[in-house]
Amino acid sequence: MKKGLVIALVAVAVVVAGVVLAALIFGVMYVGRRNQMVTKNEAVKSAWAQVDVVLQRRSDLIPNLVNTVKGFAAQEQTVFHDIASARAALGGAQTPSQKIAANGQLDSALSRLLVVVENYPQLKSNDEFLRLQDELSGTENRIAVERKRYNDTLQDYNTYIALFPNNIFAGWAGFKRNDAYFTASEPAREAPKVEFPAPNR
């Protein structure tokens, strides 16, 4: 009788030890994966902060550029109004998605301003305009680099939380997919139309 009881107690102890060991392994896995998700989420926030800084720099440069162009092209009020509206939308945007949308409006308005510049050759030789255009060009390059870095970081985060078993742990820990990517604007997706004039005969 005692031998049977000892065997039963040993079996129970082995089962309990196995359950405790499995729970411990599972707990360590959960903590490790959750910490990794926190790290990746913070990397997304940091990458977004860099994008935000360069977007703000561009937004700060634009009024000077607009004022310089206004001196030569005062009649282009629609373009100036569109730029002011886009800057206001960017300034009022709170989330990355809102800022990305407002940035698209600003991109569009800025490209219309640069088309206006083409109609004023004397403006293109103005030193102040050339300096501002150089600064804006450098800022646009930084924006492109930071956008790519942000999109890559966001993709890494989204991929990590979608993998098994991370997706289970992500659900428990409250981590959700973030789709606030920078994408090409609608006009950029359209193929350019190239037309050559018919040859004179």
N, C-alpha and C positions, 0 to 999 in steps of 0.2 A: 504494500500500500504506500509506504513512504517513498519507495523508488519511483512509483508512478506519479506521485505528487511532485517529486523533485524534477522529473522529466517534464511534467506539465508546466512547472514554474520556469524551468530553463527555456522551454519553447515560447512561453509568453514573454519572457525577458528578451529573447532573440527577436521576436516580432516587434516588441516595443522599441528595442534598440534600432531595428531596421526602419521603423516609422520615424523615429527621432532623427536618424541619420538622413533619411530621404527628405524630411522637412528642413533639416539644416542645409543640405545641398541646395534644395529648392529656394530657401530663403537667401542663401549666398548668391545664387544666380539672379534672383529678383533684385537684390540690392545692387549687384554689379551692373546689370542691364539698366536699372533706373538711373544710376549715377551716370552711365554713358549717355542716356537720353537727355539728362540735365545738361551735360557738357555740350552735346550737339545743339540743343535748343539755345544755349547761351552763345554758341558760335554763330547761330543764325541771327540772334539779336545784335551781336557785335558787327557782323557783316552788314546788317541793315543800317546800323549807326554810321558806318563809313559811307554808305550810299547816301544817307540823309545829309551828311556833312557836305558832300560834293554837290548834291542837288541844291542845298541852301547857298553854296558859293555861287553856282550859276544863277540862281534866282537873285542874288545880290548884285551880280554884274549886269544883269539885263536892263535895269532902269538907266544906267549910264549909257549903255549902247543905244537904247531907245531915244534918250534925250539928244544924243549926237545925231541920230538919223532924223529926228524931228526937225533939227535945224535945217536940213536939206530937203526933207520931204514932209512938210507939215500937213499936206492934204491926205496923207495915208492914215486917216483916223481909224478906220475899221481894224487895221492890223494892230495899231497901238492899243485899241480897246480890247482886242482879243488877248493880247499879251498881258494886259493889266488883269483881266478876268482870270486867266490861267494862273498867274502868280498869286492872286487872291485865293483861288481854289487850292493851290499847293500850300499856302500858308495856313489855311483852315483845315487841311486834311489831318486826321488823327492817326489812322491805322496805316500800315504799309500798303494795303490794297488801295485805300483812298489816295495815298501819295503817288502810287504807281499810275493810277488813272489820271490824276491831276498833272503828273509829269508828262503823260502822253499828250494832253492838251497843250502844255507849254512847248513841247517838241514841235507840234504842228504850227503853233503861232509863231515860234521862232523861225521855222523854215520859211513861212510867208514873209517875215521881216527880211530875211536874207534875199528873197526874190525881189522885194522892193529895192534893196540896195543895188541890185543889178541895173536898175533903171536910172541910177544916179552916178555916173562915172566920177564926178568931182568928189563924191563922198568916199569912194574907194581910195582916193589919194590923200584923205584927211588923216593926219598923224594920230589924233585922238581915237578916231574910228579904227584905224589899223591896230593900235595898241589893245583896244578893247576886244577886237576880233581875235587877236592872238591869245589873249587871256581866256576868252570864251572857248576857243579851239582847244587849248590845253585842258580846260575844265571838262569839255566834252569827252576828251580822251580818258581823263580820270573817271568820269561817270561810266564810260563803257567798261573799264577795268573793274570798277567796284560792283557794277551790275552783274558782271559775269561771276565774280567771286561770291556775291550774295546768292545768285541762282545755284551755283555749285554747292555751296554750304547748305542751302535749303533742300536741294535734291539729296544730299548725303543724309540729312536728318530724316526726310520723308522715307527714304529707302530703309534706313535702320529701323524705324518704328514699324515698318510694314513687314519685315522679315519675321518668320516664326522662330522661336517663341516670343520674340520681342513684341509682336503685335498684341499678345495676351497681356504681357506686363505693361505695355503702353496704355491699354484700356484700363487696367487697374490703377495705374499711377496718374491717369488723366491727361496723357500726352496725345494730341490729335494731329492729324495731317495738316500741313500749312501749305496752301496753294497760292500764296501771294508772290508769284513769279513775275519777273519782268518778261514781257513778250514783245514781239515785233508789232508795231502799230499797223492798223488796217491798210493805210496807203503804202506802207513798206512791203506788204504781201503781194501787192498787185505788180504784175510784170510791166516794165516800162514799154510804152509804145514808141517805136522808132519808125519814122516815116521819112523817106527821102523824096525830094521833089522829082517829078518826071523829067527826064532829060529833054532839053530843047532840040527840036529837029529842024 
